[in-house]
Amino acid sequence: MSGSDPVLTVEGLSVAFTAGGSRTRPVEEVSFAVGRGDRFGIVGESGSGKSLTLLAIAGLVDHPGHVAADTLRLEDADLLSISRSRRRAVLGTRMSMILQDPLASLSPVWSVGEQIAETLRRHTRMPRSAAREETIELLAQVGIPDPRRRADSFPHQLSGGMRQRVAIAIAMSCAPIVLLADEPTTALDVSIQAQILDLLVEVCESRGMALVMVTHDLAALSRAAVGVGVMYAGRIVESGSLDRIRTAPAHPYTQALLLSAPHLAPARARSRLHTIPGAPPSPDKRPAGCPFHPRCPYVMDVCRTVRPPLVPIGDGVSAACHLVPAVFAGGGS
Amino acid sequence: MATTRMSPGFEARSLGVLRAGPSRFVARRIASIVLTLFFVLTFTFLLTFSIPTDPARAVVGPKGTAEQVATVRENLGLDDPLPAQYARYMGRALTGDLGYSYSQRRAVSDLIAERLPYTALLALGALVVQVGLGVSVGVLAASRAGGAFDRSALAAALLVISLPGFWVGLVLLYLLAYRLPVFPLGGNDFPLGLVLPSLALGIAGAAWYSRITREAIVDILNTDMVRALRAKGMPPRTILLKHSLRAAAGPVITMLAIDFGFLLGGAVVIETVFSWPGLGLTAYQAMQRNDVPLLMGCVIVGSLFVLVLNTVADVARAFLDPRVRL
C-alpha cells in the first residue's frame, strides 16, 4: 500500500447479530487501511462476511446487527462515534457506495438524472438547473452516450452496464475520498464486467478516490485492485499487495483460492483446476482455533485450538496461519 | 405503434409515460367499457324476469283492477316476445333512456342525473378518508415498524375492519350529531353533512389501506434501493416520502381500482343511514318499492361509474410508476 497517511482506517472491526439469545459474529476483528487513491480489494467466498464489512464501514448495518471496532476512521472523522446527521453528511460526500445490483439499487420511479441530481442538491445546495447540468456532465464522464437525453431515462430503460455506470455517477457525484463497491460487477454480463471495472479504476485515478471493492471474483479483483485482503469465515486471513500475494500466497486458504482460478495461479500449478474440499463454516458454527483448519491440507494440532493472529510476514504481507511465520522465518528472510 | 419511448424533460416526465401508447390504451379501454356495459345491461334485463314481481301491477298499484293491469301490460309491451323486449330495451338504453320510475313518476335518467352528483361527492369524501387517513397511518406505521404506533395502528385497523359500516355510521351520528351536535343528523348539508357519511363509508377502507401501505413500504425499506439512498446520504424523510411511498403507490392504487365497486355497495347502506340523497339511497328505495326500472338504472350507472374510475386509477398508476405501460 502507499506510504501516505491512510484515508480510511479499519481496526478490529466486528459485526455481531443477537437473535433469540444466540449471538453470531459474521465479521470478526477485521483490520486494514487504505491510503489516498489506493485500490483495495476484499476477496472471499459467499458468507465470508466481506459485504457486511463494507456495510459496517458505511454505517448501514441495522438493528439487530451491532458494529464494534477499535478504530473506524475516515481521515479525521471517527465513524464510530459520529452522529446520524453527521454520517448522512459524510455519506455521499466523503464516502460513497456502489451496490451489487444496479437495478435493485436505483429507484424505479425516478429518472436516473433526478437520482444523480438529488444527491448533488442534497450535499451541495446546488440550484436545480446547475445540478442538472452537472448531472449531464457526470453521465458523460461515466461513458453514457447522449447524456442529455439519457438523464431522463428510467432505470428499467437502461442496460445493466448503463445502470451500473449511473450508480457510479451517483457515487462520484460529490467527489468522495473513498468509494466502497460491493460486488459491483457480479450482476452484470461478463462482457460488460471488464468495462465497468476499468471505469471504476479510471474515475478513482482521475479523481484521487480510494476504492474498497468487495468481490468473490478473482478476475475482477486483479483487474481493479492493487492491495488485497483475503477474507475467510469473517476474518482477514492474508493481506498485502495483489502482485505479491498472487505470486507467493502464504496462507493455505489463499493458495487454494488461487488454484481454483487457474489464470491467476502461478504457472507451475496450472495443470488442473482445483477445488477446495468442504464448505466455509456458517457464522454460528465456526470451529475453534483457526477457522480454516477443517479444510486445511497442512493442519497441525495447534490449529484446532489456538486462533492464529494476523502477523506481518515481510514484503508488506500479513497472514494469519500458524505454519506461515515458521516457514517464512525458516526461509531466513 | 412505435416501440421506442423517450420521455421529454424532467418537468414533462409523467406525461412522457402517457405518451407511451395513449391511443391504443384509450381504444382498448373504450372497447372494454362498452363490452362490460353490454353485459351489465343484458344481465340486468334478464334479472328483471327472475324477480317475482309484475311491473304492471307495480305501476297500477295494489288497488288496481285486472283490466287496468292488462292495459298497462299492453302499453309497456310486456306481452311481447323476450327478444323484442330485449331489443327495445337495449335500443332505449343506448340513447340514454333508462325507462320510467313507477314509484317516483319520473324518467329514471332524470332522477339519476339529479342523484349521481351526491354519490360522487360521498365517494370522493370516502376516498379522501380511505387514502388520506389510510396512507398517512400506513406511512407513519412503516417508518417505525414494530414500534408502539405500528402496533396500535394494527390493533385499531383490525377493530375497524371488523365493524359493520352502518353501525359505525349510527355510532358517529349518536356521538357527533346527537350527543355533541357538531354535524347535522342527516341530509345533504354541504360541507358539514358530508363529513360523517364519508367517515363511515371510508373508515374500513382506511384501515385496509393503512395495512397495505405499511406492508408495501416496509418491503421497500428492506431493499437495496433504500440502502443505496442511505449510502448517498439522503435523509429518512426523503427516503420515506419521495422514494418509498412513490414506489409503494402501485399496490395501493391497484387496490383502489378494485375498491370502487365496494365503495358503491357501501354507499347504499351509508346513504340510507344518513339520508344522503345519492344513488345508493335511490337504489335502496327502488328495491323497497319494487321499482325495477329505477333499480336497473342505478345498477347500470353504478357500473359505468366503477368502470370510469378504474380507468382513472390505471392512468394514475402510470403517472406514478414509469414501469407501468398503458
Interface residues (C-beta under 8 A of the other chain):
Chain A: L55 A58 L60 R87 R88 A89 V90 L91 G92 T93 S96 M97 L99 Q100 D101 A104 S105 L106 S107 P108 V109 W110 S111 G113 E114 E118 T119 R122 H123 R132 R149 A151 D152 S153 F154 H156 Q157 A167 I170 A171 L180
Chain B: R5 M6 S7 P8 G9 F10 R13 G16 T223 D224 M225 R227 A228 L229 R230 A231 K232 G233 M234 P235 T238 K242 H243 R246 A247 L320 D321 P322 R323
